[in-house]
Each structure stands twice: as structure tokens, then as C-alpha cells.
Amino acid sequence: MVDPTVASASVLAAALSIGLASVGPGIGQGNASGQAVEGIARQPEAEGKIRGTLLLTLAFMESLTIYGLVIALVLLFANPFIG
Amino acid sequence: MSEVSQQNSLPVEPNDSMQEYYQLQQELLVTTVILTGIIFVFVWYFYSLSIALNYLLGACTGVVYLKVLARNVGQFGREKSQIGKSQLVIFVGLIIVATQWKQLQVLPIFLGFLTYKGTLIVYMLRTLMPSNSR
């Protein structure tokens, strides 16, 4: 029998974890992409270098979202608090 | 005469400069595959084949994720006006399969997926080396 308090708290925690984990990286990715496009427009000859740096930056930032996503998915699909 | 000098001073074609990006992309993918192979053997030796295969599944998904992310960054500003989130769908699918399928374990798969991050750290450390002129 699933405790309704635990179930509702888990769903709330999942929503908060993915929501909060998306805010920071979302702002960061937007800023980085905008600056990268500006840089490419100013210096088209450095496009490869700028895109490479953008790839590394986005990969690092997106892993923060992935941490929150893992917590949310585990709480939803393999909740350790629900027996 | 001035037209000729203007033509000579034209910036390098985007395709030429993009070669550096494609090279980086290739280097990251190859490094991830090599790192996956090494860690797979270690996990097999110290834990079990089952956990090692779980790790391998996560690492392979990580390689696909990195490739999709690299493709999205490559298309950004040319064919697409924003960086897509299709790479996250791959990860969500993997974790849902891992939690639903009894034979799979979430932790080795997740740590396997994070192998790509190890590659990024290795690459960053290599570029910080004083001998590296990049």
C-alpha cells in the first residue's frame, strides 16, 4: 500500500528538482549561445573555434540539468521511499 | 587594384574554419570510446560482467548524446535558430528503460552515461598543458 503523503511528496520533489535544475543552465546556455553567435558574426574566420568552445560549454552546463533529471526520473519510476 | 586587395583580404571560408570544429568533435568521440573501453574492462574485472554491460549501455548512450549535441551545435545559427533539446530525449528514454527493466541497474548506466564528461575534463586538462599550443 502506497502512502499518499510519500507519493505526493515524491511527485512534488520530482517537479521541483527538474524545474530548479533547468533554470540556471537554461539562463547560462542562452547567454553562451547568444555570445557565440555574436562572436561568429564579428569573426567568421574563428567560427570553428567558437563552436568548439560552445560545444564544451553546453556539454558542461547540460550535465547540471541531467543531474536534476535523474533525481526526478528515479523519484517517478523507481522511488526508493515507496516499497 | 583596390578590388584585388579586398578580395585577398576576404575572411577564410566558414567551411575551412569549421574543419577545426569537426576535428574536435571527432576527437571527443574517439576519446570517449577509448575511455569507455578502458573503464569497461576495469568494471568487468572488479565487479561483474552484468554491471560492466550496464555501464557499456550507458556509455554508448553517452556517445550518441554527445554526437547529437555536437550536431545541434554545428547546425545552430545556420539551419536552426536555437539549440535543440533532442539529446535530452535520449537520456530520458535510457533512464526510463533502466528503471522499468528488472535486469538493468540505474547507477552503472548513469555513471556510464557520464563518461562523456570525463572525456571533456581530459580534453580540458590536455589543452591546459603548457606543451599544447592550441
Backbone of each chain as ProteinMPNN parsed JSONL, in Angstrom:
{"seq_chain_A": "MVDPTVASASVLAAALSIGLASVGPGIGQGNASGQAVEGIARQPEAEGKIRGTLLLTLAFMESLTIYGLVIALVLLFANPFIG", "coords_chain_A": {"N_chain_A": [[0.856, -1.2, 0.0], [0.646, 2.104, -0.971], [1.793, 4.971, 0.615], [-0.074, 7.881, 0.631], [0.908, 10.414, 1.294], [3.691, 10.181, 1.034], [3.822, 9.552, -1.67], [2.715, 11.856, -2.895], [4.515, 13.771, -1.989], [6.821, 12.881, -3.243], [6.236, 13.259, -5.957], [6.019, 16.02, -5.979], [8.625, 16.682, -5.214], [10.017, 15.68, -7.408], [9.068, 17.343, -9.43], [10.032, 19.811, -8.504], [12.794, 19.33, -8.516], [13.527, 18.915, -11.235], [12.567, 21.275, -12.279], [13.966, 23.346, -10.883], [16.558, 22.607, -11.498], [16.689, 23.197, -14.145], [16.603, 25.916, -14.484], [19.003, 27.518, -13.933], [21.086, 26.378, -15.726], [19.637, 26.824, -18.084], [19.494, 29.634, -18.352], [22.228, 30.114, -18.479], [22.974, 28.678, -20.806], [21.539, 30.047, -22.733], [22.759, 32.588, -22.603], [25.408, 31.876, -23.314], [25.074, 30.831, -25.91], [24.065, 33.075, -27.253], [26.222, 34.872, -27.028], [28.091, 33.405, -28.452], [27.061, 33.385, -31.059], [27.183, 36.092, -31.585], [29.937, 36.405, -31.5], [30.693, 34.815, -33.708], [29.523, 36.281, -35.737], [31.046, 38.59, -35.617], [33.648, 37.63, -36.03], [33.983, 35.684, -38.459], [35.961, 33.996, -39.364], [36.837, 32.648, -37.175], [34.996, 30.749, -36.607], [34.935, 27.922, -36.26], [36.493, 27.489, -33.956], [35.013, 28.931, -32.066], [32.575, 27.579, -32.11], [33.443, 25.1, -31.185], [34.245, 25.707, -28.56], [31.76, 26.46, -27.608], [30.404, 24.028, -27.763], [31.739, 22.489, -25.792], [31.16, 24.032, -23.533], [28.34, 23.949, -23.449], [27.955, 21.219, -23.082], [29.007, 20.849, -20.546], [27.274, 22.492, -19.055], [24.793, 21.354, -19.548], [24.94, 18.978, -18.237], [24.319, 19.573, -15.657], [21.583, 19.977, -15.704], [20.94, 17.382, -16.306], [21.549, 16.03, -13.948], [19.473, 16.871, -12.228], [17.369, 15.854, -13.694], [17.77, 13.107, -13.498], [17.294, 12.66, -10.768], [14.587, 13.376, -10.67], [13.441, 11.463, -12.444], [14.102, 9.051, -11.202], [12.697, 9.338, -8.815], [10.146, 9.272, -9.845], [9.897, 6.853, -11.304], [11.36, 4.799, -10.061], [11.031, 4.83, -7.236], [12.666, 4.994, -4.165], [11.472, 5.309, -1.708], [9.026, 4.262, -1.734], [7.71, 1.242, -1.039]], "CA_chain_A": [[0.0, 0.0, 0.0], [1.463, 3.32, -1.106], [1.383, 6.077, 1.478], [-0.367, 9.02, -0.255], [1.776, 11.56, 1.624], [5.004, 9.926, 0.418], [3.645, 9.624, -3.126], [2.549, 13.253, -3.326], [5.775, 14.477, -1.727], [7.773, 12.457, -4.277], [5.891, 13.938, -7.214], [6.377, 17.427, -5.784], [10.091, 16.756, -5.226], [10.451, 15.461, -8.8], [8.778, 18.574, -10.177], [10.959, 20.853, -8.059], [14.182, 19.03, -8.901], [13.756, 19.186, -12.666], [12.302, 22.699, -12.515], [15.072, 24.173, -10.386], [17.797, 22.235, -12.202], [16.668, 23.709, -15.52], [16.641, 27.384, -14.526], [20.377, 28.023, -14.046], [21.68, 26.02, -17.022], [18.874, 27.445, -19.182], [19.986, 31.013, -18.488], [23.63, 30.038, -18.909], [23.043, 28.234, -22.203], [21.06, 31.159, -23.553], [23.827, 33.597, -22.656], [26.565, 31.348, -24.057], [24.724, 30.731, -27.33], [23.969, 34.432, -27.773], [27.581, 35.418, -27.166], [28.777, 32.66, -29.516], [26.555, 33.889, -32.35], [27.757, 37.431, -31.734], [31.356, 36.21, -31.824], [30.809, 34.307, -35.092], [29.192, 37.392, -36.631], [32.183, 39.511, -35.627], [34.842, 36.967, -36.568], [33.573, 34.434, -39.13], [37.111, 33.109, -39.569], [37.058, 31.863, -35.947], [33.743, 30.03, -36.34], [35.202, 26.569, -35.758], [36.969, 27.59, -32.57], [33.904, 29.398, -31.218], [31.604, 26.473, -31.991], [34.07, 24.078, -30.333], [34.134, 26.166, -27.166], [30.333, 26.409, -27.272], [30.057, 22.615, -27.541], [32.25, 22.088, -24.483], [30.415, 24.775, -22.503], [26.968, 23.422, -23.366], [28.006, 19.866, -22.512], [29.194, 21.0, -19.09], [26.077, 23.082, -18.437], [23.634, 20.471, -19.654], [25.054, 17.885, -17.264], [23.639, 20.014, -14.429], [20.165, 19.653, -15.921], [20.817, 15.923, -16.289], [21.503, 15.593, -12.546], [18.099, 17.077, -11.751], [16.5, 14.94, -14.45], [17.937, 11.759, -12.924], [16.577, 12.637, -9.482], [13.152, 13.398, -10.961], [13.018, 10.193, -13.052], [14.188, 7.985, -10.192], [11.567, 9.529, -7.89], [8.88, 8.934, -10.512], [9.812, 5.486, -11.839], [11.979, 3.795, -9.177], [11.078, 5.553, -5.963], [13.14, 4.141, -3.074], [10.665, 5.522, -0.499], [7.776, 3.506, -1.867], [8.085, -0.177, -1.033]], "C_chain_A": [[0.886, 1.243, 0.0], [0.897, 4.413, -0.208], [1.132, 7.311, 0.601], [0.5, 10.242, 0.031], [3.131, 11.412, 0.95], [4.904, 10.081, -1.1], [3.541, 11.063, -3.599], [3.821, 14.056, -3.102], [6.818, 14.125, -2.795], [7.51, 13.168, -5.603], [6.279, 15.412, -7.147], [7.897, 17.61, -5.861], [10.632, 16.582, -6.645], [10.241, 16.731, -9.624], [9.753, 19.68, -9.809], [12.375, 20.594, -8.559], [14.429, 19.344, -10.374], [13.542, 20.668, -12.972], [13.474, 23.563, -12.102], [16.372, 23.871, -11.127], [17.841, 22.777, -13.629], [16.907, 25.21, -15.584], [18.058, 27.907, -14.79], [21.028, 27.681, -15.382], [20.948, 26.643, -18.207], [19.346, 28.87, -19.44], [21.414, 30.999, -19.033], [23.76, 29.658, -20.373], [22.575, 29.339, -23.146], [22.128, 32.222, -23.721], [24.985, 33.122, -23.534], [26.277, 31.3, -25.557], [24.67, 32.11, -27.972], [25.347, 35.033, -28.015], [28.342, 34.727, -28.291], [28.346, 33.173, -30.897], [27.122, 35.27, -32.634], [29.23, 37.332, -32.147], [31.558, 35.742, -33.251], [30.51, 35.423, -36.09], [30.352, 38.387, -36.739], [33.396, 38.904, -36.313], [34.456, 35.645, -37.228], [34.737, 33.467, -39.316], [37.388, 32.238, -38.332], [35.842, 31.004, -35.608], [33.973, 28.649, -35.721], [35.609, 26.574, -34.301], [35.831, 27.973, -31.623], [32.884, 28.278, -31.019], [32.155, 25.356, -31.096], [33.953, 24.441, -28.867], [32.683, 26.1, -26.7], [29.897, 24.976, -26.967], [30.502, 22.169, -26.151], [31.444, 22.749, -23.36], [29.008, 24.207, -22.324], [26.954, 22.04, -22.738], [28.177, 19.935, -21.0], [27.917, 21.513, -18.43], [24.906, 22.107, -18.443], [23.712, 19.307, -18.669], [24.397, 18.282, -15.938], [22.138, 19.737, -14.531], [19.955, 18.147, -15.795], [20.78, 15.398, -14.849], [20.085, 15.725, -11.984], [17.127, 16.123, -12.404], [16.569, 13.524, -13.878], [17.158, 11.644, -11.619], [15.069, 12.554, -9.737], [12.681, 12.046, -11.502], [13.074, 9.048, -12.059], [13.035, 8.113, -9.211], [10.249, 9.104, -8.53], [8.785, 7.448, -10.853], [10.441, 4.413, -10.946], [12.139, 4.397, -7.794], [11.543, 4.641, -4.822], [12.305, 4.277, -1.798], [9.325, 4.805, -0.563], [8.143, 2.029, -1.993], [7.321, -0.929, -2.02]], "O_chain_A": [[1.756, 1.407, 0.855], [-0.29, 4.736, -0.253], [2.041, 7.747, -0.106], [0.797, 11.019, -0.876], [3.663, 12.361, 0.374], [5.784, 10.662, -1.735], [4.184, 11.455, -4.573], [4.173, 14.914, -3.912], [7.606, 14.98, -3.2], [8.436, 13.617, -6.279], [6.793, 15.981, -8.109], [8.393, 18.552, -6.479], [11.586, 17.253, -7.039], [11.102, 17.139, -10.403], [10.245, 20.402, -10.677], [13.072, 21.519, -8.976], [15.432, 19.97, -10.718], [14.236, 21.247, -13.807], [13.929, 24.412, -12.868], [17.187, 24.764, -11.355], [18.903, 22.812, -14.252], [17.358, 25.728, -16.606], [18.285, 28.646, -15.748], [21.475, 28.576, -16.099], [21.569, 26.957, -19.223], [19.569, 29.269, -20.583], [21.76, 31.77, -19.927], [24.561, 30.243, -21.103], [23.144, 29.539, -24.219], [22.379, 32.701, -24.827], [25.479, 33.863, -24.385], [27.118, 31.676, -26.373], [25.158, 32.306, -29.086], [25.609, 35.624, -29.063], [29.131, 35.354, -28.998], [29.176, 33.367, -31.785], [27.494, 35.586, -33.764], [29.702, 38.065, -33.016], [32.472, 36.2, -33.937], [31.14, 35.515, -37.143], [30.608, 38.95, -37.803], [34.088, 39.573, -37.08], [34.592, 34.589, -36.61], [34.531, 32.258, -39.413], [38.08, 31.224, -38.422], [35.673, 30.581, -34.465], [33.286, 28.262, -34.776], [35.131, 25.763, -33.507], [35.699, 27.42, -30.532], [32.393, 28.056, -29.912], [31.406, 24.741, -30.336], [33.608, 23.605, -28.032], [32.401, 25.737, -25.558], [29.126, 24.735, -26.038], [29.734, 21.545, -25.419], [31.094, 22.108, -22.369], [28.542, 24.009, -21.202], [26.06, 21.716, -21.956], [27.561, 19.165, -20.264], [27.523, 21.026, -17.37], [24.132, 22.033, -17.489], [22.693, 18.718, -18.308], [23.966, 17.414, -15.179], [21.507, 19.315, -13.562], [18.947, 17.687, -15.258], [20.067, 14.438, -14.556], [19.568, 14.807, -11.347], [16.187, 15.639, -11.774], [15.556, 12.831, -13.787], [16.453, 10.661, -11.389], [14.365, 11.767, -9.105], [11.646, 11.535, -11.076], [12.207, 8.174, -12.061], [12.451, 7.106, -8.812], [9.342, 8.633, -7.843], [7.721, 6.845, -10.712], [10.091, 3.239, -11.061], [13.243, 4.464, -7.253], [10.898, 3.632, -4.537], [12.419, 3.445, -0.899], [8.586, 4.747, 0.42], [8.808, 1.626, -2.947], [7.505, -2.139, -2.153]]}, "seq_chain_B": "MSEVSQQNSLPVEPNDSMQEYYQLQQELLVTTVILTGIIFVFVWYFYSLSIALNYLLGACTGVVYLKVLARNVGQFGREKSQIGKSQLVIFVGLIIVATQWKQLQVLPIFLGFLTYKGTLIVYMLRTLMPSNSR", "coords_chain_B": {"N_chain_B": [[42.8, 47.644, -58.609], [42.426, 48.091, -55.899], [40.215, 46.503, -55.584], [41.272, 43.989, -55.972], [42.996, 43.757, -53.768], [41.09, 43.837, -51.778], [39.761, 41.474, -52.283], [41.755, 39.693, -51.693], [41.974, 40.038, -48.965], [39.748, 38.892, -47.937], [37.776, 37.187, -45.487], [38.522, 33.879, -44.139], [36.939, 31.067, -45.607], [33.889, 29.835, -44.144], [33.71, 27.046, -44.135], [36.349, 26.164, -44.08], [37.215, 27.008, -41.55], [35.47, 25.567, -40.042], [36.457, 23.048, -40.138], [38.118, 22.686, -37.99], [36.321, 22.515, -35.916], [34.927, 20.15, -36.596], [37.013, 18.41, -36.331], [37.532, 18.557, -33.583], [35.124, 17.527, -32.626], [35.293, 14.898, -33.604], [37.542, 14.064, -32.228], [36.69, 14.161, -29.565], [34.696, 12.196, -29.602], [36.153, 9.875, -30.25], [37.925, 9.772, -28.063], [36.073, 9.372, -26.007], [35.104, 6.821, -26.663], [37.449, 5.292, -26.364], [37.989, 5.705, -23.639], [35.694, 4.55, -22.585], [36.082, 1.842, -23.272], [38.348, 1.217, -21.7], [37.404, 1.677, -19.053], [35.297, -0.127, -19.04], [36.583, -2.634, -19.048], [37.868, -2.517, -16.553], [35.658, -2.348, -14.809], [34.437, -4.789, -15.345], [36.393, -6.515, -14.372], [36.624, -5.81, -11.627], [33.984, -5.766, -10.64], [31.322, -7.16, -12.018], [30.334, -8.98, -15.008], [27.747, -8.356, -15.682], [27.258, -5.825, -14.496], [29.212, -4.432, -15.848], [28.242, -4.555, -18.461], [25.929, -3.078, -18.148], [27.114, -0.628, -17.604], [28.366, -0.245, -20.065], [26.174, 0.072, -21.762], [25.147, 2.531, -20.842], [27.358, 4.171, -21.423], [27.537, 3.978, -24.21], [25.157, 5.234, -24.902], [25.812, 7.735, -23.962], [27.777, 8.468, -25.813], [26.224, 8.67, -28.125], [24.566, 10.747, -27.294], [26.449, 12.843, -27.047], [27.194, 13.081, -29.706], [24.804, 13.87, -30.918], [24.416, 16.304, -29.589], [26.681, 17.692, -30.515], [26.07, 17.789, -33.231], [23.787, 19.389, -33.144], [24.908, 21.78, -32.168], [26.576, 22.349, -34.293], [24.711, 22.889, -36.292], [23.481, 25.087, -35.3], [22.486, 28.409, -35.716], [22.79, 28.24, -38.421], [21.117, 26.237, -39.835], [19.265, 25.983, -37.852], [17.545, 28.076, -35.505], [17.758, 27.884, -32.828], [19.304, 25.959, -30.195], [18.595, 22.599, -30.19], [16.703, 20.33, -28.052], [16.835, 17.684, -28.359], [18.747, 15.859, -27.642], [18.404, 15.388, -24.962], [16.203, 13.785, -24.839], [17.087, 11.276, -25.517], [18.526, 10.58, -23.239], [16.513, 10.616, -21.273], [14.866, 8.549, -22.202], [16.639, 6.398, -21.901], [16.987, 6.278, -19.064], [14.372, 5.775, -18.231], [13.92, 3.255, -19.403], [15.898, 1.876, -17.997], [14.915, 1.987, -15.38], [12.548, 0.603, -15.596], [13.081, -1.941, -16.62], [13.934, -4.963, -15.239], [16.42, -6.261, -15.298], [18.278, -4.313, -15.627], [20.392, -1.792, -14.109], [20.218, 1.314, -12.457], [22.303, 2.995, -11.484], [24.977, 2.11, -12.527], [24.434, 2.539, -15.237], [23.865, 5.259, -15.354], [26.321, 6.323, -14.45], [27.903, 5.353, -16.482], [26.871, 6.799, -18.586], [27.856, 9.279, -17.912], [30.445, 9.185, -18.786], [31.184, 10.698, -20.966], [31.529, 13.164, -19.885], [33.826, 12.845, -18.427], [35.568, 12.615, -20.573], [35.459, 15.231, -21.556], [36.651, 16.586, -19.446], [39.208, 15.454, -19.514], [40.006, 16.391, -22.026], [39.968, 19.171, -21.57], [41.974, 19.366, -19.626], [44.119, 18.541, -21.161], [44.321, 20.63, -22.989], [45.136, 22.589, -21.286], [47.718, 22.011, -20.753], [51.094, 23.161, -20.807], [52.711, 22.445, -22.973], [50.984, 22.123, -25.042], [49.997, 23.784, -27.855], [47.529, 24.729, -28.636]], "CA_chain_B": [[43.852, 47.246, -57.669], [41.85, 48.006, -54.552], [39.317, 45.341, -55.552], [42.105, 42.787, -55.818], [43.461, 43.676, -52.378], [39.929, 43.5, -50.951], [39.48, 40.05, -52.454], [42.782, 38.939, -50.979], [41.792, 40.141, -47.518], [38.466, 38.291, -47.528], [37.965, 36.203, -44.414], [38.575, 32.47, -44.526], [35.606, 30.477, -45.797], [33.419, 29.151, -42.951], [33.974, 25.609, -44.209], [37.724, 25.926, -43.66], [37.32, 27.148, -40.094], [34.646, 24.52, -39.425], [37.23, 21.805, -40.06], [38.632, 22.6, -36.623], [35.197, 22.047, -35.101], [34.676, 18.736, -36.893], [38.148, 17.674, -35.767], [37.286, 18.49, -32.133], [34.0, 16.605, -32.459], [35.82, 13.549, -33.831], [38.491, 13.764, -31.146], [35.909, 13.899, -28.358], [34.014, 10.903, -29.74], [37.157, 8.797, -30.181], [38.403, 9.704, -26.678], [35.008, 8.762, -25.198], [35.07, 5.377, -26.947], [38.637, 4.679, -25.747], [37.774, 5.746, -22.18], [34.65, 3.548, -22.297], [36.712, 0.524, -23.34], [39.229, 1.024, -20.535], [36.589, 1.578, -17.825], [34.512, -1.367, -19.151], [37.444, -3.749, -18.608], [38.065, -2.376, -15.106], [34.395, -2.681, -14.115], [34.265, -6.241, -15.514], [37.365, -7.178, -13.506], [36.4, -5.535, -10.2], [32.599, -6.037, -10.269], [30.86, -8.345, -12.745], [30.032, -8.722, -16.42], [26.427, -7.74, -15.753], [27.404, -4.388, -14.208], [30.02, -3.867, -16.935], [27.369, -4.371, -19.625], [25.091, -1.917, -17.825], [27.973, 0.545, -17.809], [28.58, -0.096, -21.514], [24.935, 0.619, -22.331], [25.118, 3.96, -20.515], [28.439, 4.868, -22.127], [27.163, 4.067, -25.636], [24.148, 6.289, -24.994], [26.544, 8.987, -23.787], [28.427, 8.791, -27.098], [25.154, 9.146, -29.027], [24.162, 12.058, -26.763], [27.48, 13.818, -27.418], [27.136, 13.265, -31.163], [23.604, 14.681, -31.227], [24.685, 17.662, -29.104], [27.645, 18.293, -31.446], [25.35, 18.08, -34.485], [22.923, 20.548, -32.883], [25.75, 22.979, -32.085], [27.036, 22.599, -35.662], [23.607, 23.443, -37.093], [22.986, 26.291, -34.633], [22.803, 29.643, -36.433], [22.772, 28.006, -39.871], [19.825, 25.638, -40.201], [18.329, 26.15, -36.745], [17.745, 29.335, -34.79], [18.047, 27.592, -31.422], [19.886, 24.634, -29.98], [17.517, 21.673, -29.855], [16.818, 19.562, -26.809], [16.597, 16.287, -28.727], [19.724, 14.986, -26.987], [17.91, 15.018, -23.626], [15.205, 12.721, -25.012], [17.851, 10.021, -25.495], [18.851, 10.273, -21.847], [15.262, 10.302, -20.559], [14.487, 7.204, -22.647], [17.551, 5.429, -21.279], [16.719, 6.13, -17.624], [13.056, 5.13, -18.078], [14.136, 1.823, -19.692], [16.7, 1.304, -16.903], [14.106, 1.828, -14.17], [11.439, -0.326, -15.826], [13.58, -3.27, -16.944], [14.477, -5.504, -13.987], [17.82, -6.684, -15.445], [19.161, -3.144, -15.697], [20.577, -1.032, -12.877], [20.266, 2.737, -12.817], [23.568, 3.663, -11.154], [26.039, 1.903, -13.532], [24.046, 3.147, -16.517], [24.041, 6.713, -15.218], [27.761, 6.613, -14.405], [28.392, 5.112, -17.837], [26.465, 7.946, -19.404], [28.705, 10.426, -17.571], [31.803, 9.014, -19.319], [31.46, 11.807, -21.885], [32.002, 14.298, -19.095], [35.233, 12.532, -18.171], [36.293, 12.971, -21.797], [35.571, 16.695, -21.619], [37.641, 17.008, -18.443], [40.513, 15.053, -20.056], [40.329, 17.32, -23.119], [40.286, 20.48, -20.986], [43.288, 19.267, -18.987], [45.137, 18.474, -22.224], [44.517, 21.967, -23.569], [45.795, 23.445, -20.293], [49.139, 21.66, -20.688], [51.913, 24.208, -21.443], [53.297, 21.968, -24.235], [49.959, 22.163, -26.076], [49.975, 25.148, -28.397], [46.183, 25.106, -29.061]], "C_chain_B": [[43.287, 47.081, -56.263], [40.9, 46.82, -54.436], [40.101, 44.049, -55.314], [42.565, 42.638, -54.375], [42.311, 43.336, -51.436], [39.617, 42.012, -51.038], [40.498, 39.201, -51.698], [42.563, 38.953, -49.472], [40.454, 39.582, -47.042], [38.705, 37.257, -46.434], [37.97, 34.778, -44.961], [37.152, 31.941, -44.652], [35.174, 29.742, -44.53], [33.741, 27.66, -42.955], [35.383, 25.276, -43.75], [37.84, 25.983, -42.138], [36.511, 26.071, -39.38], [35.39, 23.189, -39.334], [37.751, 21.58, -38.65], [37.55, 22.057, -35.678], [34.932, 20.563, -35.321], [35.789, 17.861, -36.32], [37.971, 17.483, -34.255], [36.198, 17.473, -31.828], [34.487, 15.148, -32.565], [36.722, 13.118, -32.678], [37.744, 13.409, -29.859], [35.239, 12.534, -28.426], [35.001, 9.744, -29.595], [37.664, 8.639, -28.749], [37.357, 9.043, -25.779], [34.971, 7.253, -25.406], [36.264, 4.682, -26.284], [38.462, 4.598, -24.23], [36.734, 4.708, -21.763], [35.242, 2.147, -22.276], [37.56, 0.239, -22.112], [38.399, 0.805, -19.27], [35.769, 0.288, -17.837], [35.321, -2.56, -18.64], [37.641, -3.704, -17.097], [36.813, -2.799, -14.335], [34.15, -4.187, -14.188], [35.153, -7.001, -14.529], [36.987, -7.014, -12.029], [34.962, -5.813, -9.755], [32.127, -7.303, -10.983], [30.55, -7.963, -14.189], [28.695, -7.991, -16.563], [26.52, -6.221, -15.534], [28.197, -3.712, -15.324], [29.167, -3.628, -18.183], [26.398, -3.212, -19.406], [25.857, -0.625, -18.064], [28.136, 0.838, -19.301], [27.36, 0.516, -22.198], [24.849, 2.132, -22.097], [26.154, 4.736, -21.302], [28.12, 5.029, -23.611], [26.112, 5.157, -25.837], [24.798, 7.66, -24.832], [27.224, 9.432, -25.068], [27.398, 9.342, -28.081], [24.702, 10.547, -28.612], [25.147, 13.139, -27.203], [27.443, 14.117, -28.913], [25.943, 14.14, -31.55], [23.813, 16.13, -30.785], [25.629, 18.389, -30.057], [26.968, 18.66, -32.769], [24.459, 19.313, -34.315], [23.728, 21.838, -32.822], [26.263, 23.35, -33.479], [25.973, 23.259, -36.527], [23.114, 24.784, -36.55], [23.439, 27.553, -35.392], [22.81, 29.476, -37.944], [21.397, 27.484, -40.291], [18.783, 25.828, -39.108], [18.618, 27.454, -36.03], [17.974, 29.105, -33.299], [18.568, 26.17, -31.282], [18.787, 23.7, -29.49], [17.765, 20.93, -28.56], [16.647, 18.072, -27.092], [17.563, 15.343, -28.023], [19.239, 14.541, -25.608], [16.899, 13.883, -23.698], [15.888, 11.346, -24.943], [18.116, 9.6, -24.052], [17.603, 9.871, -21.058], [14.801, 8.887, -20.916], [15.34, 6.14, -21.975], [17.204, 5.194, -19.811], [15.363, 5.447, -17.405], [13.18, 3.629, -18.351], [14.886, 1.168, -18.535], [15.864, 1.087, -15.65], [12.998, 0.79, -14.356], [11.902, -1.768, -16.047], [14.344, -3.818, -15.734], [15.969, -5.863, -14.084], [18.793, -5.51, -15.408], [19.226, -2.43, -14.346], [20.829, 0.434, -13.243], [21.663, 3.319, -12.62], [24.69, 3.388, -12.161], [25.718, 2.553, -14.877], [24.265, 4.663, -16.46], [25.528, 7.085, -15.211], [28.401, 6.358, -15.773], [28.069, 6.269, -18.75], [27.392, 9.135, -19.164], [30.143, 10.28, -18.066], [32.177, 10.177, -20.24], [31.989, 13.023, -21.136], [33.469, 14.098, -18.711], [36.095, 12.912, -19.373], [36.51, 14.477, -21.884], [36.63, 17.191, -20.645], [39.048, 16.659, -18.928], [40.951, 16.032, -21.147], [40.732, 18.687, -22.569], [41.67, 20.452, -20.337], [44.404, 19.235, -20.031], [45.394, 19.841, -22.842], [45.218, 22.907, -22.584], [47.291, 23.175, -20.191], [49.971, 22.736, -21.406], [52.504, 23.771, -22.777], [52.315, 22.047, -25.39], [49.809, 23.594, -26.575], [48.601, 25.606, -28.812], [45.595, 26.22, -28.221]], "O_chain_B": [[43.587, 46.129, -55.543], [40.773, 46.205, -53.378], [39.675, 43.157, -54.581], [42.534, 41.541, -53.816], [42.5, 42.649, -50.432], [39.265, 41.369, -50.049], [40.173, 38.152, -51.143], [42.919, 38.0, -48.779], [40.07, 39.773, -45.888], [39.707, 36.541, -46.449], [37.501, 34.505, -46.066], [36.268, 32.329, -43.887], [36.001, 29.087, -43.895], [34.012, 27.076, -41.906], [35.609, 24.247, -43.113], [38.473, 25.129, -41.517], [36.823, 25.702, -38.248], [35.013, 22.31, -38.56], [37.821, 20.448, -38.17], [37.821, 21.262, -34.779], [34.737, 19.808, -34.368], [35.554, 16.733, -35.885], [38.223, 16.404, -33.718], [36.319, 16.667, -30.906], [34.147, 14.296, -31.744], [36.676, 11.977, -32.217], [38.118, 12.473, -29.152], [35.212, 11.799, -27.439], [34.724, 8.761, -28.908], [37.821, 7.518, -28.266], [37.699, 8.252, -24.899], [34.826, 6.492, -24.449], [36.111, 3.605, -25.707], [38.743, 3.57, -23.614], [36.87, 4.065, -20.723], [34.948, 1.355, -21.381], [37.499, -0.853, -21.549], [38.651, -0.129, -18.508], [35.562, -0.327, -16.791], [34.808, -3.393, -17.892], [37.586, -4.739, -16.432], [36.898, -3.514, -13.337], [33.708, -4.794, -13.212], [34.735, -7.992, -13.932], [37.029, -7.981, -11.269], [34.745, -6.078, -8.573], [32.499, -8.407, -10.586], [30.51, -6.785, -14.542], [28.524, -7.135, -17.431], [25.94, -5.438, -16.286], [27.909, -2.578, -15.705], [29.342, -2.628, -18.879], [26.081, -2.465, -20.331], [25.339, 0.334, -18.636], [28.059, 1.984, -19.744], [27.484, 1.358, -23.086], [24.531, 2.904, -23.002], [25.876, 5.829, -21.794], [28.392, 6.073, -24.203], [26.162, 5.909, -26.811], [24.395, 8.627, -25.478], [27.251, 10.622, -25.383], [27.642, 10.329, -28.774], [24.484, 11.419, -29.454], [24.749, 14.206, -27.669], [27.635, 15.258, -29.333], [26.056, 15.029, -32.393], [23.443, 17.065, -31.494], [25.414, 19.559, -30.376], [27.253, 19.704, -33.355], [24.376, 20.164, -35.2], [23.304, 22.866, -33.348], [26.37, 24.532, -33.807], [26.284, 24.083, -37.388], [22.42, 25.526, -37.244], [24.625, 27.73, -35.668], [22.834, 30.466, -38.675], [20.63, 28.154, -40.983], [17.581, 25.836, -39.376], [19.764, 27.894, -35.948], [18.347, 30.034, -32.582], [18.317, 25.303, -32.12], [18.126, 23.981, -28.49], [18.88, 20.902, -28.04], [16.352, 17.29, -26.188], [17.253, 14.169, -27.824], [19.604, 13.466, -25.132], [16.748, 13.113, -22.75], [15.343, 10.391, -24.39], [17.956, 8.435, -23.687], [17.626, 8.918, -20.279], [14.395, 8.122, -20.041], [14.832, 5.109, -21.535], [17.134, 4.05, -19.362], [15.221, 4.631, -16.494], [12.613, 2.818, -17.618], [14.564, 0.05, -18.133], [16.074, 0.111, -14.929], [12.559, 0.168, -13.388], [11.189, -2.709, -15.697], [15.295, -3.193, -15.265], [16.696, -5.784, -13.094], [19.989, -5.694, -15.183], [18.28, -2.449, -13.558], [21.546, 0.746, -14.193], [22.159, 4.049, -13.478], [25.316, 4.342, -12.623], [26.607, 3.052, -15.567], [24.784, 5.264, -17.401], [25.943, 8.035, -15.876], [29.329, 7.062, -16.172], [28.881, 6.672, -19.582], [27.682, 9.903, -20.082], [30.977, 11.148, -17.803], [33.335, 10.591, -20.29], [32.78, 13.805, -21.663], [34.251, 15.048, -18.674], [37.192, 13.452, -19.227], [37.593, 14.944, -22.237], [37.408, 18.092, -20.961], [39.974, 17.457, -18.78], [42.108, 16.451, -21.193], [41.702, 19.29, -23.028], [42.447, 21.396, -20.479], [45.477, 19.806, -19.836], [46.529, 20.178, -23.178], [45.821, 23.9, -22.992], [48.044, 23.972, -19.632], [49.598, 23.178, -22.493], [52.777, 24.612, -23.633], [52.708, 22.043, -26.556], [49.526, 24.505, -25.797], [48.453, 26.73, -29.291], [44.464, 26.643, -28.462]]}, "name": "protein", "num_of_chains": 2, "seq": "MVDPTVASASVLAAALSIGLASVGPGIGQGNASGQAVEGIARQPEAEGKIRGTLLLTLAFMESLTIYGLVIALVLLFANPFIGMSEVSQQNSLPVEPNDSMQEYYQLQQELLVTTVILTGIIFVFVWYFYSLSIALNYLLGACTGVVYLKVLARNVGQFGREKSQIGKSQLVIFVGLIIVATQWKQLQVLPIFLGFLTYKGTLIVYMLRTLMPSNSR"}
